[in-house]
């Protein structure tokens, strides 16, 4: 079997070091992004802009994070993963550090939505999953993507308590700025994950598809479109929880600390879900695993609506959501790689991530708008149940075949 790590006459880092770098970078960028919901209330109190305006900044961040994914993926595939991660980490740090100084909606959109979210997109899952797919042998890719995804979950688990502790010690503004400094610890990953897909194509002796041809082929494949539709729903769900779960918990009359620990529980149990999914993708059909995850979310949200809102119920709900939170990523990335191969993986997975973040924009933005209009998040939960059922169903027709291997687009 060809060693895909041997490129340009040199040797890439061992698999464990590749996974450590990718998972560590994802832990820091995802950890910072997914704890921003803890700062929504103090931002509102300080700026007096209103929940709707601040939710718009967070929602724009969800959208912009998605919009950067295919471009960051194409950049990584063509000019190098290392340069892409370097720029991304620096933008996350700058955007997070300057956010407390923003006093207008436009300022918050620039800091949170453009700089921090765009940087997180450049050092985010499409680039990191693409690098992992390129550097890890094919038979280990399923587990590898699960490990990288678990890194993002671990970051959320760690960063939420860190943010709470720092806020209690130095105030919310300095707390947020320290998170911006901490994300710089991801910089070594830029060197360890350096390289691009051109080298991989050259080593394989395979003709290179242009970015336009690769995108056209993907969009002509119905299974790719079904996969993207399901991931749209995933983004709606994830962004709503990440942005508004602390507010949901506060509306139930529970202490603010419960919101922080709920986010931490999501991160902790997402580690479990990601690792289990990374193991499962090599044993069961990935489309069936995705359908099961979305169906589980629908059932869990329905039960949460029916049960009394105690701290114990909230934490158990957060744990269940954690298992399914981003466990959609390994099978989604695996399906993209299976359909189209690793050469354009970062860019094509980035397009799927764009669909995810379009859903994320609606989840974050509509959450604030619905609460402001009705004083409750109930209608968001109803929509979430319906969308989750739809996502479970839309994954079932997916055909796990590669149009590049002579099959018709599936």
N, C-alpha and C positions, 0 to 999 in steps of 0.2 A: 504493500500500500504506500502510495506517495506521501511523504511527510510534508504537509502543507505549511509547516512552520519553517522549513528550510527555503529561504528566499534570498536571492541576490548573493548566494554563496555564503551566507551567514546563518547563525542559529538564533531563533527567537527565545525569549525566556521560557522556562519550564511552565507547564500548564498551571501549577499551583500559584506561581507568581503572576501569571496573566489574570487568573481569577481574583487574586488578592487585589491587584491594581484596579481592575474593572469594578469589582464589588465595592471596594473602598471609595472610589470616586463617586459611584452611584449613591453610596451611603451618605456622603457629605452633601452632594447637590440635592438629592431627594429629601434628606433629613431637614435641611434648611427650608426647602419649599413647602413641605408638608406640615411644618409647625407654624407657618405664617398665620393660620387661622387663630392662633392664640393671641395675636397682636391686633386682631380686627377691632375688638372692643376698646382697648386703649387708644388706638388710632382714631376711632370715632370720637371718643371723649376729648382727645387733645385737639383735633382739627375741627370738630363740630360740622363735618361735611355731611353727615347722615349715612346710615347703613347702606342705602342704595348706591350712593356715589362711591363709597369705599369698596363695595362689592363689585362695582364696575371695574375698578383697578385690578382686583383679584381675578375677575373674569377675563379681562384683557390679557392678564398674565397667562391664564390657561390657554387662550387662543394663540398668543404669540409663541409660547413654548411649543405648541404644535406646529405652527407655521415654520419655525426654525428647523424642525426635525428633518424634512426631506432635503433642505439645502445644506444643513450640517452633515447629513449622511453622504450627499454627493461630494461635499468638500473633503470629508474623511476618505471616501473611496478614491478620490482623484489625487489630492495633494497631501494627504496624511492625517491619520488619527491624532497623532501627538499635537500638531499645531492647532487642530480643532479643539481638543480638550483644553489646551493652554489658554486660548482666547476665552473659552466658555467659563472656566473657573474664575478668571480675573473679572469677567463681567458680573458673575454672581456675587463676588465679594464686593465690588464697587456698588452695585445696585442695592444690596442689603445694608451696607454701611450708611448710605445717604438717605435711605427711606425715612428715618425719624425726623429729618430736616425738611421733608416735603409737607407743605401746608395746604396744597390745592389738589383737586382731583387730577389735573393734568400732571402735576409733579409726582403724585403717587403712581399714575399710569406709567410715567417714564421710568421711575425707579424700580417698582415692583413688576410692572407689565412688560417693559422693554428690556432694561438692563439685566435684572436678576433672572427673569423668566427666559429671556433669550439666551443668556449664558448657560442656564441649566439645560436648555434644549441642545446647545452645542456640546455640552459635556454630559448628555443624557442618554437614554436607553437606546436610541437608534444607532448612535456612534459606538457606544460601549458594547451593545449586542453584536454589531457588525464586526468590531475588532475581535470579540470573543469567537465568533463564528469563523473568522479568518485564521485565528491563531491556534484553535483547538481542533484535534482530529474529529472527523465526522461522527464517529461512534460515541463521542463524549459530549457532543454539542447540547443535547437535551438537558443533561445534568448541569452543564456549565452555565447555560442561560438561567437555570433555576437558581444557581449559586449567586450569579450577578444580580438577579432580581431580589434575592434574599438580602443582598447588601443594601439595596434601597430601603427595604423594610427595617433592617437593623438600624439604619440611620435615623429613621423616624422614631423608632423605639428609644434610641439614645437621646436624640435632639429634643424631644418634647420635655422630658424631665430636666434636661440641661437648661432649656429656655425658661421653664418655671422657676428653677433654682436661681438662675441669673436675674430674672425679673424681681424676685423677692430680695435679692442682695443689692442690685445696682439700679433697679428701675427698668421699665420696658424698653426705653430707647437704647440704653447702653447694652442691654441684653441682646437686642436685635443686632447691634453692631458687632458684638463679640461673635455671634453666629457667622457674620460675614468674614471675620478674621479666621475662624475655624475652618471654613471651606477651603482655604488656601492649602490645607494639608493634602488636598487632592492633586496638587501639582506634580508630584513624582509619577503619577499614572500617565501623564502626557509623554514621558520618556519611555516608560515600559511598554506602552501600547502603540508606539510609533510604527509607521508603515502604512501601506494602502493596498487596495485591491488590484491595482495594476501589476504589482509584483506577483500577486497570487495568480493572475491570469497568465503572466509570462511564464511562470514556473510550470503551469499546467499545459502550456502550448495551445490554449483555447482562444478563439477569436473574441475580442472584446466588444460587447454591445455598448453603443453610446447611451448616455443617460436618457435621451429622448426615446430611443428604441426600447430600452428596458421599461420605461414608464408606460409606453404605448402597449407593450405586450402585457404588462400587469393589469392595466385598466381594461383590456380586452378579455380578461379572464374572469368569468362570473364568480368563481370561488374566491378570488381576491376581493371582489366587491362585497360579497357576503361577509367575509372576514372583517372588512373595514366597517361595515354596518354594525356588526356586533361590538366592535371595539369603540364605536361612537357611543354606544350605551354605557360601556365600561367607563368612559371618560366622564359622562354625565354623573354617574353614580359616585365615582372616586372624588371628583372635584366638589360635589355637593357636600360629601362627608368631610373632606379635608378643610373646607372653608367654613362650613356652618355647623358641624357637629358640636363644637363648644357652645354655640348659640342655642342649638336645640336643647342641650343639657341645661343651660342657664334658664331657658324658658320653662323647663320642668321644675324650677325652683331648687336645683341642686347646686352645691358649691362649685366655684370656678375650677378648683383642683380636679374635680371629677372629669371635666372636659379635657384637661391635660393628660390625665391618666387614661382616658378613653382613647385619645390619639396614640398614646404609647402602647396600649393593648393592641390596637390595629397594627402598629408596626411590629410588635413582638410576634403576634400570631400570623402575620404575613410572612415572616421568616419561615415558619412551619409550612404554610401553604405553598410558598415558592419552592422550597426544597422538595416537598412531596410531589408538586407538579413537575419539577425537573426530573424526578425519578419516574413519574407516571408517563411522560410523553414518549418514552422509549418502549412502553408496554401496551398502551391502548391508543385508539384513534384520537388524534388531537382535537378534532371537531367534536367528538363526543364528550371529551373532558371540558371543553369550552361550554357546551350546552349545559352540562351539569353544574358548572360554576354559576352561570347566570340564573338557572332555576333555583339554586340554593339561595342566591341573593333575594330573589322575589319572596321566597318563603320566610326568610329571616326578617325582612322588612315588615311583612304582614304580621308576624308574631310580635315584633317590637311595637307596632301600633296598638295591638290588642292588650298587651301586658301593662301592668302599672309601672310607672317610670321611677323606679328606685335606683340607687347607685349600683346595686348588684345586677339588676336587669341591664342597665346601661353598659356595664363592663362586660357582661356575658355577650350582649349584642355586639359590642366592639370586637370581642375575640372572634366571634363567628364571621363578622365582616372582614376581620384581618385575614382569616384563612383564605377568603375568596377575593380579597382586595386587589392585589396585583398578581394573583396566581394565573390570570389570563395571559400574562406576558410570555412565559416560556412556550406554551402551545401556539400562540400567535406568531412569535418570532420563528418557531420551528416550522410552522406551515409556510411562512414566506420563504425560508431557506429551502424547504423541500420543493416548493413550486419553482423557484427561480435560481437556486444556488447561491453561494456566498459572495460572488463577485460584485453584485449591486445590492447586497443585503442591507447595508446601512441606509441607502437612499430609499429602497422600496419599503423597508420597515418604517422609515421616517414618514412616508406617505400614509401608512396605516396609523401611525402616531398622530398625524395631522387630523385624521377622522376622530381619533380618541379625544383630541383637545378641542375640536369643534363641539363635541358633546360636553367637554369640561367647561367651556365657556358658558354654555347654557345652564349647566348645573350650578356653577358659582354665581352667575348673574341672576338667574331666575330665583335662586334661593333667597337672596336679599330682597328682590322685588315682591315675591309672594308673601314673605313675612311682613314687609312694610305695608302691603295692601290688606292683609287679612289678620295679622297678629299671630299667625300660626304657620308652621311648616307642613301641615298635613297634606296639602295639595301636591307638594313636592314628593312626599312619600308615595302618594297614589300614582303619580306619574312614573316614579321609579319602579314600582311593581309592574306596571304595564310594559314599560320598556325592557325590563329584565326578562319577562316572559317572551317578548318579541325577539330579544337577542338570543335566547336559548333556541328558539325555532329557526332563526335565520342561519344558524351555524350548521344545522343538520344536512342541508343539500351540498355542503362543501365537498369537493373531490380532491383527495390528497394525492395529486399527480402533478408531474412537471411538464408544462407545455414545451419546455426547451428540449425534452427528451423525445420529441416526436408525437406527443399526445396532443389532441385538440385542446384548446383552452377549456378548462373545466369550470 
